[in-house]
Amino acid sequence: MPDTDHDIRRDDSALPGCGPLFPSAETGAKPNRRQIFEAVRAAGAIARVDVARQIAVSPATVTQISSDLIAAGLIVETELPRRDSDSTRGRPPVGLAVKPEAGVVVGIKISDRSNSAVVLDLAGTMLGSATLPAPPAARTTEELLDEAETVIRAALANAGTGPRRPDAVALGLPGMVDFDLGRVLWCPFATESDIPLRDLLTERLGVPVQIDNDANLLALAELWFGAGRGLDNFAVVSIEHGLGMGLVIRHQLHRGGMGHGMELGHTKVQLDGALCRCGQRGCLEAYVADYALVREAHTALNLGHQSTCADDMLETLYRQAKEGNELAKTIFNRAGRYLAAGLANVVTLFDPALILLSGERLRYDFLYAEDVLNEARALTLKPGRPPTPVEIHAWGDLVWARGAGALALDFATEMLVG
């Protein structure tokens, strides 16, 4: 990727701990016990007095509850580094940290190309992972359950956790997912619709399960491990085999009133336009996603009805665009203009502090070239303020599973801590 002012890579391990660094709108409704635990995990290691200051409770309350959490085997005392103002004499200051081995969770991403899983301890440290190829054809519900179980076993074997069962599992996949009901309403590679996947997987694994849209998990990965830990609000736009979006508002993932909002890829940009894989026409995804580029590449590469691997076709199209093929460049530029319109709509609707672009297709730099970002700015209302920053965040393939791991950690915390 070119070295431009918007091409910023953030080190997700630069800060200790994991989880949002600031409380969300719902934090005040949580029991003090859970607020204290989450403050400790977010900090990595923290003094009791700092916990009391952060969550606005008395030091005595923190002392009492932390003693209970230590007795329950959920947190431990740990030495803290001395501050400049501390005396160098006497014992080092003592703080609190999560006891990592107190819990184990698994996060899974199921997709149309590969399946991945990560194993995290209760402190958020990755213990192991696995990535397996996915079948090229559409899959039945039973096949999806088999795939999830297989990749979980592979990740647990890699982590070396032995016979211990995970405390929680979370799974993400593309499509329309009702988070509250745990149902997959539509998935591009599933042969069935309205699948009660959460309950079926819970029954199969014998452990508590949550499911969510994969773009939401990408936002959770940023909120728990990445660039969004200290941000009040931000949006993540993913460009993969489809186009997705996750939105964080007030340090909390926003799913919409019915649990399956933020479907940026299926907003309409052209009435009676190109056919989208969801079955409707004119969706933004139908002009930006890889299958849209493949559709146009047949013409640009003079393939006619010749059958060619989609990935090979995209790489050929990209190479020809780089070599100056005007028709190939036009295809990417057209997709970039539609993406610019989508980004401008995100800014106009939600006014995020930051937009993060992520996903495999970002290796095609035409999609985030300066012309694209300039057009997005030009399409956005300008009320006398600087433009919304857009950054490129090129995570590895496990980012989706890590986002699922964050969801599983939150779920396990609710059960273990209360």
ZAMARGU-4260 file (C-alpha; in steps of 0.2 Angstrom, whole numbers, plus 5000, padded with zeros to 4 digits):
<rodrens>
0) 5000/5000/5000 | 5006/5017/4997 | 5014/5028/5011 | 5001/5041/5012 | 4994/5051/5026
5) 4979/5040/5027 | 4988/5024/5027 | 4991/5022/5045 | 4995/5005/5053 | 4991/5004/5072
10) 5000/4992/5084 | 4986/4983/5093 | 4998/4977/5106 | 5005/4995/5110 | 4993/4997/5125
15) 4992/4984/5140 | 4976/4975/5144 | 4961/4973/5132 | 4943/4980/5131 | 4937/4997/5130
20) 4947/5010/5140 | 4932/5020/5145 | 4915/5015/5151 | 4900/5013/5139 | 4883/5020/5141
25) 4877/5004/5149 | 4892/5002/5161 | 4883/5011/5175 | 4870/4998/5175 | 4882/4984/5178
30) 4886/4978/5196 | 4901/4986/5204 | 4909/4968/5204 | 4909/4968/5185 | 4914/4986/5183
35) 4929/4983/5194 | 4934/4967/5185 | 4932/4976/5168 | 4942/4991/5173 | 4956/4979/5179
40) 4956/4969/5163 | 4956/4985/5152 | 4971/4992/5161 | 4981/4976/5161 | 4987/4980/5179
45) 4980/4994/5190 | 4981/5001/5208 | 4965/4999/5218 | 4964/5018/5221 | 4964/5021/5202
50) 4950/5008/5199 | 4940/5018/5212 | 4943/5034/5203 | 4939/5027/5186 | 4922/5020/5191
55) 4918/5033/5204 | 4916/5021/5220 | 4925/5022/5236 | 4942/5014/5239 | 4934/5003/5252
60) 4921/4996/5240 | 4935/4992/5228 | 4945/4984/5242 | 4931/4973/5247 | 4925/4968/5230
65) 4943/4964/5224 | 4946/4953/5239 | 4930/4943/5234 | 4937/4942/5216 | 4954/4936/5222
70) 4945/4923/5233 | 4935/4917/5218 | 4951/4915/5207 | 4947/4929/5195 | 4960/4942/5198
75) 4977/4942/5207 | 4988/4955/5215 | 5003/4960/5205 | 5018/4972/5207 | 5016/4989/5198
80) 5030/4999/5191 | 5035/5013/5202 | 5030/5030/5196 | 5042/5045/5196 | 5035/5052/5211
85) 5036/5036/5221 | 5050/5033/5234 | 5062/5020/5228 | 5062/5013/5246 | 5051/4999/5252
90) 5040/4987/5243 | 5035/4990/5225 | 5017/4996/5224 | 5004/4982/5223 | 4990/4982/5210
95) 4977/4971/5202 | 4977/4960/5186 | 4965/4947/5179 | 4970/4929/5182 | 4972/4923/5164
100) 4969/4905/5168 | 4952/4909/5176 | 4943/4907/5159 | 4945/4901/5141 | 4934/4907/5127
105) 4934/4904/5108 | 4930/4916/5094 | 4926/4909/5076 | 4924/4917/5059 | 4915/4906/5046
110) 4916/4913/5028 | 4915/4907/5010 | 4934/4905/5008 | 4941/4900/5025 | 4936/4897/5043
115) 4946/4903/5057 | 4946/4902/5076 | 4956/4909/5091 | 4957/4904/5109 | 4959/4918/5122
120) 4961/4917/5141 | 4951/4928/5152 | 4964/4942/5151 | 4962/4943/5132 | 4979/4935/5127
125) 4978/4923/5112 | 4983/4905/5117 | 4981/4897/5100 | 4972/4898/5083 | 4968/4888/5068
130) 4963/4892/5050 | 4955/4879/5039 | 4949/4880/5021 | 4930/4882/5018 | 4920/4871/5005
135) 4918/4881/4989 | 4899/4877/4987 | 4884/4883/4998 | 4883/4873/5014 | 4868/4866/5024
140) 4865/4870/5042 | 4872/4854/5047 | 4888/4857/5037 | 4890/4874/5045 | 4889/4866/5063
145) 4902/4853/5058 | 4914/4866/5051 | 4912/4877/5067 | 4915/4861/5078 | 4930/4856/5068
150) 4939/4873/5068 | 4936/4875/5087 | 4944/4858/5090 | 4959/4863/5079 | 4961/4879/5088
155) 4960/4871/5105 | 4973/4858/5100 | 4984/4872/5095 | 4982/4881/5111 | 4986/4866/5121
160) 4971/4868/5133 | 4969/4850/5136 | 4951/4843/5140 | 4945/4859/5147 | 4929/4866/5138
165) 4928/4884/5134 | 4918/4895/5145 | 4910/4903/5130 | 4910/4903/5111 | 4906/4916/5099
170) 4904/4915/5080 | 4903/4927/5066 | 4898/4925/5048 | 4892/4937/5034 | 4874/4941/5031
175) 4859/4946/5041 | 4861/4940/5059 | 4848/4943/5073 | 4859/4945/5088 | 4846/4945/5101
180) 4837/4929/5094 | 4853/4921/5089 | 4846/4917/5071 | 4854/4919/5054 | 4841/4927/5044
185) 4851/4926/5028 | 4869/4921/5024 | 4876/4921/5006 | 4883/4904/5007 | 4870/4895/5017
190) 4857/4884/5008 | 4844/4889/5022 | 4837/4904/5029 | 4831/4909/5047 | 4843/4897/5055
195) 4843/4896/5074 | 4862/4894/5074 | 4865/4900/5091 | 4854/4887/5099 | 4859/4873/5088
200) 4878/4876/5091 | 4875/4878/5110 | 4867/4861/5109 | 4881/4853/5098 | 4895/4860/5109
205) 4888/4860/5126 | 4894/4877/5130 | 4886/4895/5129 | 4886/4902/5112 | 4883/4919/5104
210) 4883/4924/5086 | 4884/4940/5076 | 4887/4948/5059 | 4905/4947/5055 | 4907/4966/5052
215) 4901/4969/5070 | 4915/4958/5075 | 4927/4968/5066 | 4922/4983/5075 | 4923/4973/5092
220) 4941/4969/5087 | 4945/4987/5085 | 4936/4991/5101 | 4944/4978/5112 | 4961/4976/5104
225) 4964/4990/5092 | 4962/5008/5086 | 4945/5010/5094 | 4950/5006/5112 | 4950/5024/5117
230) 4938/5032/5105 | 4920/5037/5110 | 4913/5033/5092 | 4920/5026/5076 | 4915/5016/5061
235) 4923/5001/5052 | 4920/4998/5034 | 4926/4980/5028 | 4929/4977/5010 | 4929/4958/5007
240) 4919/4946/4997 | 4905/4958/5002 | 4904/4975/5010 | 4900/4977/5028 | 4900/4990/5042
245) 4902/4990/5061 | 4898/5006/5071 | 4903/5010/5089 | 4894/5024/5098 | 4898/5029/5116
250) 4911/5015/5118 | 4898/5002/5113 | 4894/4992/5098 | 4878/4998/5090 | 4867/4985/5082
255) 4851/4994/5079 | 4834/4993/5086 | 4831/4975/5080 | 4848/4968/5082 | 4854/4968/5064
260) 4857/4985/5058 | 4872/4994/5049 | 4871/4984/5033 | 4880/4997/5023 | 4883/4985/5009
265) 4864/4984/5006 | 4860/5002/5005 | 4854/5007/4988 | 4864/5017/4977 | 4856/5014/4960
270) 4837/5011/4958 | 4835/4995/4947 | 4854/4993/4947 | 4866/4979/4947 | 4860/4962/4955
275) 4867/4960/4972 | 4870/4942/4980 | 4856/4946/4992 | 4843/4945/4978 | 4839/4964/4977
280) 4846/4977/4964 | 4856/4992/4966 | 4865/4988/4983 | 4882/4997/4986 | 4890/4980/4988
285) 4885/4975/4970 | 4897/4989/4964 | 4911/4987/4976 | 4913/4969/4982 | 4924/4956/4973
290) 4910/4948/4963 | 4905/4965/4956 | 4923/4967/4950 | 4923/4950/4943 | 4907/4953/4933
295) 4915/4968/4925 | 4932/4960/4923 | 4924/4947/4910 | 4922/4962/4899 | 4938/4971/4902
300) 4949/4955/4900 | 4939/4949/4885 | 4935/4932/4893 | 4917/4931/4887 | 4909/4915/4895
305) 4926/4908/4899 | 4926/4901/4917 | 4941/4908/4927 | 4944/4907/4946 | 4938/4923/4953
310) 4953/4927/4963 | 4964/4924/4948 | 4953/4935/4938 | 4954/4949/4951 | 4973/4948/4952
315) 4974/4949/4933 | 4962/4964/4932 | 4972/4973/4946 | 4989/4969/4937 | 4982/4976/4920
320) 4976/4991/4929 | 4993/4994/4936 | 5000/4992/4919 | 4989/5005/4911 | 4974/4995/4904
325) 4962/5009/4904 | 4947/4998/4904 | 4953/4989/4919 | 4957/5005/4928 | 4940/5011/4924
330) 4932/4996/4933 | 4942/5000/4949 | 4939/5019/4948 | 4920/5016/4946 | 4920/5004/4961
335) 4930/5018/4971 | 4917/5031/4967 | 4903/5021/4973 | 4913/5017/4989 | 4916/5036/4991
340) 4897/5039/4990 | 4895/5025/5004 | 4908/5033/5015 | 4901/5050/5013 | 4884/5043/5018
345) 4892/5036/5034 | 4899/5053/5038 | 4883/5062/5035 | 4872/5049/5045 | 4883/5046/5060
350) 4897/5059/5060 | 4910/5046/5067 | 4926/5052/5074 | 4936/5040/5063 | 4932/5028/5049
355) 4943/5013/5048 | 4944/5003/5031 | 4948/4985/5033 | 4947/4969/5023 | 4956/4958/5010
360) 4951/4969/4995 | 4961/4984/5002 | 4976/4977/4993 | 4968/4984/4978 | 4974/5002/4982
365) 4962/5009/4968 | 4948/5007/4981 | 4956/5019/4994 | 4967/5030/4982 | 4967/5049/4987
370) 4955/5052/4973 | 4942/5041/4981 | 4944/5049/4998 | 4944/5067/4991 | 4927/5062/4982
375) 4920/5056/4999 | 4925/5072/5007 | 4917/5082/4992 | 4901/5072/4994 | 4900/5076/5013
380) 4892/5092/5020 | 4905/5104/5026 | 4898/5113/5042 | 4915/5122/5044 | 4924/5108/5052
385) 4939/5097/5046 | 4935/5081/5036 | 4932/5064/5045 | 4949/5055/5046 | 4949/5039/5036
390) 4963/5026/5040 | 4968/5009/5033 | 4969/4995/5045 | 4977/4980/5037 | 4974/4966/5050
395) 4978/4948/5047 | 4965/4935/5043 | 4962/4931/5062 | 4955/4948/5066 | 4937/4942/5063
400) 4939/4928/5075 | 4948/4940/5088 | 4932/4951/5087 | 4922/4935/5090 | 4933/4931/5104
405) 4930/4949/5112 | 4911/4945/5111 | 4914/4928/5119 | 4925/4937/5133 | 4911/4949/5136
410) 4899/4934/5137 | 4910/4924/5149 | 4913/4939/5160 | 4894/4941/5163 | 4893/4922/5168
415) 4909/4921/5178 | 4909/4938/5187 | 4891/4943/5187
</rodrens>
